[in-house]
Amino acid sequence: MNTATAERELPDEIDVLKRIVMEQRARIEALTLFIAKLRRMQFGRSSERVGAEIAQLELALEELQTEAALSERVMPPAAPEERAPRGRKPLPEHLPRDEVVHPAAEGSCDCPACGAALRQLGEDVSEMLDYVPGRFRVIRHVRPKLACTRCDHIAQAPAPSRPITRGLPGAGLLAHVLVSKYADHLPLYRQSEIYAREGVELDRSTLSDWVAGGFTLLDPLVKALGRHVLDTAKLHADDTPVPVLDPGRGKTKTGRLWTYVRDDRPSGSTQPPAVLFRYSPDRAGENPKRHLKGFTGVLQADAYAGFNSLYEGGKVKEAACWAHARRHFYDVHVATKSPVAAEALVRIGKLYEIEADIRGKPPETRKAERQSRAGPILDDLRQWLHDIIARASKKSALGKAAGYVLSRWTAFTRYRDDGHIEIDNNAAERALRAVALGRKNYLFCGSDAGGERAAAIYSLVGTAKLNGLDPQAYLRHVIERIADQPSNRVHEFLPWAVADAIGAAHPSID
């Protein structure tokens, strides 16, 4: 289009021209902001350091990148594999072996049936492959068979339970596989390669079966953990996308992992913190409604519309996240060097300075400090944001940032009058970092069932970490014992209940 044609198409009215210029300016500002985000994703720092230090931008930007790319990711066609004859290979002879003998009659050589002397008839020997940090080992469970010389009665100890019925892995190895995948973000095919270097051939499909078996074993414990998480008056909630293999389409679909965190340590509580993950194949608002069925109290979350139905009726109250509000102004400041955005960061930073002073104090103390110190800052901030709206276009990035806060002002200031509530939702965002790191390595979940397994193990690993436990030591302790535990006492294996037995370090609330 040449200049003359463009001039003929422009209107002559000055007001219309002004409106067009403002719209184009807002569009240019939005594109500039988006380009700045993309540059930071590739070259920038992972934390924000303007005023108060809030390291959250990396997770949010990575989610933006992930959601944009998931629908286009195409899976290469799988080459047909020749099926090898099934059959378990003998365990390598070079592995050290620990032998455990299970006597048929403890402390006695007499027949329990008739009292006559017993003689050894033979023995059954089975092997489990176990793992201790840095080396494999084989545990031989030997169960001698003793036969009565008078009545032919045969005495033998019952076979010990295994983490997976008739499965090969011991508790240490199964815990190692789960923690390597869900805490150390090591895909199963990489684990298979590492084990092969030790002379132990474990196919990825075998490891996948073990993960499924571990999920089945630990599922009752995850349910008990879920009951603990929801039995509180305040929760943190957030979600993140995960790619899930979609057979038949040659692509992956976008599932979601939701996180719900119970952590009241910043308000001086001694109740154990915990995190619960849930998987869903989509981001429909029915998912959090189903996950939080029966919960009443304060839900600290972002402005996702799917949470809105939870707030209807007043049983669940919304608490907004000042870190999200700050991020909007931070993006504008980085992209445009706006002095107004910089001032917003300074004002919000003053709120965080107050939080640093009262962290870990009782709720009533926090409430009093917030009302006296943060109250005037919030009142001034509200009026200042209204002034921004009056001066700036509502379609501009700055106007949208101010409007985001003002439209949810009640939720943003609820923390001021309740010492149990936090200023932000960082507890949930920290929990999601493990997912963000993991999906960079294992690329996708194999199925919706794989997403549910991931949510379960993330819950146990994340809760163990919140309580200062080594997740591998914790899972090993549980896997060794849970198969023989009555279902009504499975809560005795929650992390804080076994911390003394494992030797937990003092947990941090940072």
N, C-alpha and C positions, 0 to 999 in steps of 0.2 A: 504494500500500500504506500503510495507516495504522499508527500506532505500536503499537496493540494487536496487530495481526496480526504485525508484525515481532517483537514480544516473544515471541509464542507460537511462532514458528519458530526462535528462537535456542535452542541447547542449554543445559542447566543446568550441565554440567560446567565447572569453572573452567579446567582444562587445555585443553579444546577451545576455550573462549572466548579464551584467551590466544593459541592458535595462529591463530584467525581474525583477531584484532587484529594480530598480527605480519604475516600475509599481506596484510592491507589496508594496513598501514603501508608494506610494501615496494612494493605496487602504487602507492600515492600518491607514494612517492619516485621510482619509475620514471617516472610521468607528469609529475611536476615537472621531472625531468631532461630529458625529451623536450621539454617546453614551453620550457625554458631554451635548448635547442639551436635550436629554431625561432626564438626571439626573436633569438638571436645571428646566425642566418643572414640575418635581415632587417635588423637594426639594429646588430649587434655589430661589433667590430673583426675584422680578418682575421688577427690574430696573437695568440698567447697570451703574456702578460707577467706570470707569477707565478713568481718565481725565475728560472730560466734561460729564455732567449728561444727558443722553438721555433715557428716560423710554419707550422703544418700543419693547424690545425683547419678552415680554410676549405675545403680540398680534400676532407677527409673528410665534412664536412657537406653540401657540394654534391653529392657522390656519393650520399649518402642521399636527398637531394631528387630527384636525377635518376632513380635507380632506382625511386622511388615514382611518378614521373610518366610515365616512358617508356611503360609498358604502356597508359596511358590516352590518350596523345596521338593524336588523330585527324587524318588528313590530309584537307584539303578536296578534293572531286572536281576533277580537272583538266578545264578547259574544252577542248573540241576545238579544235585549231589548224588553220588553213588552211595547207596546204603551199605555200610559194612555190617557184617554179622554181629549181632548184639552179644554181649558177654563181658563180664567184668574182668579186667586184666589183673593179674596178681600184683600186689604192691611191691615196689622195688626192694630188693634184698639189702641194698646199702643203707636203707633208713634204719636208725636206731629203734629198738623195740623195748617197750616197757611191758612187762608181763604182770597181769593181775589175776591171781588165782581165787576162784570163788569156791570154797569148800562146801561139800554137800551137807555135812553135818558139823556145824561149828562147835569146836572144842570136844568132839566125841567121835569115837570110831565104832560106836554101836549103832545097829540098825534102829531107826526111829519107829519102825513098824513092829519088830518083835524083840529087839534088844540084843540080837546076836552080833558077832563081829562082822565088819564090812571089809570087803577086799575090792581093790580097784578093778573095774571092768574096762575102763577106757576113759576117754575125755573128748569133749567137743571144744574146738578152738575156732574162734572167730576174730577177725581183725577190723579195727576202725582206724581210719587215717585222721590224725589230729595235728594241730599246729600250735607251736609256741613261737613267740616273736623271733624271727631269724632262722627258724629251722622246722622241718617237718619231723614227725615221729609217728610210729605205729604203736597203738595200744592193743595188746593181745589179751583178750578176755578168755581165760581158760576156766572151764567148768568141768572138773573131774566127775566121772560117773562111778558111783560106788554100788556094788551089788551085794545083797545079803547072801551069806553062805548057807542059810537055812531055808529061807522062803523065797529067794530070787527077787526080792524087792530091790528096785534101783533107786538110789538117792542122788539127786543132782540139784545144784543151786539154780534158781530161775535166771534166765538170760537178762542181763541189765538192759534198761531202756536206752534207746538211742534218740538223739534230737529229731532225726527223720527216720520213720519206720523202715527197717532194713536198709537204711542209707549208710553211706560210707563215712561222711564227715563227723568228726568229734565236735564237741562244743567249741573248742578253741578255733578250729578251722572254719566252722560255720560263722562264728562271730567275726573272724578276720575277713571273710568274703563279704559279709554285709557291711562292715565298717569301711572296708576298702572302697566299696561302690558308693555308699551313701554318705560317708563322712570325708573320705579322701578322694572322692570323685574319680575313681579308677574303673573304667568300663570292664565288663567281664572278659571280653576278648583280650584285653591287656593283662588282666590277672592270669588268664590261661597261658599267655606267653611267658610271664614271669615264673609261673610254677613249672613250666616245661624246662626252663633253665636249671631248675633244681632236680631235674630228672623225674618229675611227676607229671604225667599227662592227664590233664583234666580239661575236657572239651568245654567250650562256651555253653553248649546246650546242657551239659551236666551241671555247670555252675548255676545256670538259670533255673534248673529244677531244684537245686539246693535253696536258692533265694525264695522260690515259691514255697518250699517246705518250711523254711524259717518263718515266713509270713504266717503260715497256718499254725505253727507252734506258738508264735508270739501274739497272735490276734486277740486272745482273751485279755492279755496284759494291756494291749492298746485300747481296748474297750474300757478297762478300768482307768486308764490314764485319761480317756475322754471324759469320764464321769467326774474326775477330779478337776479337770480344766474348766468345765461348765459350772461347777459348784462354787461360784464366786460372784461378786457384785460388780466386777469390772473386767472387761476383756479387751485385748488388742486384736484387730483383724486386718487381714490384707490378702491379696492373691497375686499370682504371677502365671504367665502362660508357660505351657510345656508342650513340645511337639510330641505327637503320638502317631505311631504307624497306623495307616489306614489301608488295610489290604484291599486289593482290587482297583484302587484308584491310581496307584503309582506315586502317591504323594503322602505327606503327613498331614494330619489335622491338628487343630489347636485345642488341647485340653487345658484345664486349670488346676493348679494346686493352691488350696486355701490354707491359711495359717491362722490359728487362734491361740493367743499367748496369755497365760495367767502369770503375772509377775508383779507383786506388790512390795517388793523389797525397797524400792525408792521411797515408799511412804512408811518405812520402818517395820513392815510386817515380817513375821518369822515363818509364815506359811510357805511351803516349798514352791518354787516357780515351775512351770511346765508349759510345753508347747504341743499343740495338736494340729496335725496336718490332715486335710481331707482332699480327695481328688474328685473332679467332675469332668465330664466330656465337653462341657461348654461353660459359659459365664452367666447363665441365666440367674435371675434374682432368686429363683426357687432354691438354688443350692445353699446359699448361706441361711436361708429361712429354714431349710431342713436340718442343716448342721447345728443350728442354734435353737432348735425346738426345745422349749421349756426354760430357756435362759431369760432371766430378768436382771436388769441392772444397766450399767453404762457400757456402751460399745464404742471404743476409740478406733476410728477408721478414716479412710479417705472419703471423697465425695462421690464414690461410685453409686449410681442410681439403684443398683440392685439391693443395696442395704436399706433403701427407703421404706420398704414394706415392713421391715422390722421395727421401725420407729412408730408405726401407726398403733394407736391405742395407749401409748405411753409406758408400756412395760419395759421397753428398751429405750434408753435415752442416748442421743448422739453426742459424742465428744470429737471435735475436729482436731486436725493435726497441724500445728504451727510450722512444722518442718516443710509440709507441702506448700503452705502459703509462702513461706520464705523462698522456696525453690522457684516459684513463679517470678518473683522480683529478682532473684539471682540470675535467671535466664535473661531477663531484660537488661540487667546491668552488664552482663558479659557481652551481649550482642550489640548494645547501643551506647554503653558507658553513660547511661542516663543518671544524672545526679539525683533525680527523684527516686529511682530504684535503689540507689546507694543509700539514701536516707531511710528508706523502708527497711533495708537490711540492718542499719544501725539501731532503729527503733525496736525491731524484733529481737536483735541481739541483746538489748537491755532486759527483755523478758527472760532470756536464757541465762543471763548473769544471776538473776534472782533464783532461778531453779538450781544453779550450781551451789548456791549458799544453803539451800534447804533440802538438798538431796539426802535421803535416809532418815529425815526427821519425822515425827508422828504427824498424822493427818491434820489434827487441829492446829499444830504449829505451822504447817505448810499453808493451811487455809488463811490463818491470820496474817502471815507474811505476804501472801499473794494479794489479799485484799488491801493491805496498807501500802504495799510497794508497787505491785503490778497494776492495781486498780486504776490509779491516775494515768499510768502509761497507756493502758488500754483505752481509757476515755479519750485521751488526746489523739491516739492512733485512729480511732473511729472517725473523729471529726476531720482529721487530716486526709483519710481515705475518701471521705465525701467530697472534700475539696479537689482531690485528684479527679474524681468522676466528673465534677462540674467543669474542669478545665480540659481534660483529655477526652478523646473520642472513646466511646464504649467499645468500639471494635479494635482499638489499638491494644498492643500487648500490655501496656501499662494499665489501661482502663480495665482490661480483663482480669489482671492480677488483683487490682483493688476491688473489683466487683466480686471476685471469688471469695474474698474474705467477708465483705459486707453482707453478701447474700446468706452467709452461714454464721452470722455474728454470735447468735445464741450458743451454737455448738462450739465456736472458737473460745468463748469466754466461760464455758461451764467449768473448766478446770480451776478458775479463779476462786470459785465458791465451794469447791470440794477437794479436800486435801488428798483423797485417794486417787484422783485422776491425774494423769501425766499431761505435760504440755504438748507432747507429740506422740506419734505412733511408731517411734523408732524401735520399740521392742519387737513389733511384728516385722518390720523391715529387716532387722538383724537376722531374724529367723529365716527369712527368705533368701539370704545370701548363699546358703548352702545349695539351694535349688539353682540359683543363677550360675554358680560355679560348676555345678554338676552337669547342666545341660550343654555347657560348652564342650564337655568331654564325651559324654555318651550320646549326644545329638538328639535322641528321641527315646520315648518309652515304647516298648514293643506292642502294647495293647492297652485298653482301658484297665484290664486286670493288673498290668504292670504299673500303671499309674497309682492304683490303690495300694499295691505292695510298697511302692516308693513312699507314699504318704505315711504308711504305718511305720516303716523303719526310720524315716526322717523324724517322726514323732518321738520314738524312743531315743535315738541318737541325740536329737536336739535337747530333750529334757535331761538326759544324762549330763550333757555339757553345762546346762543352766545350773545344775546342782553340783558342779565341780568334779564330776566323775570322768574317768577315762572311758569312752563309750565301748571300746573293745573289751576292757576288763569287766564292765557292767554286763554287756551282752553274754559274755562267756559265763559269768556267774549265774545269770538267769537261765541260759540254755541248758546248762548242766543239771538244773533242778526242776524246771517248770513242768516237764512232762509228768512228774510224779506229784505235783502240787494239786490239792483239791481246788476245784473251780471257784468255790466261795472264799478262797484265801489267796487268790492270785494277786490281789492288791499288795500283798506282802513283798512282792518283787518290784514295786515301783522304786525308782532310783533313790529317793530319800530314805526309804525303808531298809535298803541294803548298803547305804553309804559307809556305815561303820565297818561292815564286814569286808568291804572292798578297800577301805582306807582312802576316803575322799579328802581332797584338799579343800580348804575353806573357799566356798564359792564367792565370786565377785559379782557386784551389781552394776558394773560398768558396761 
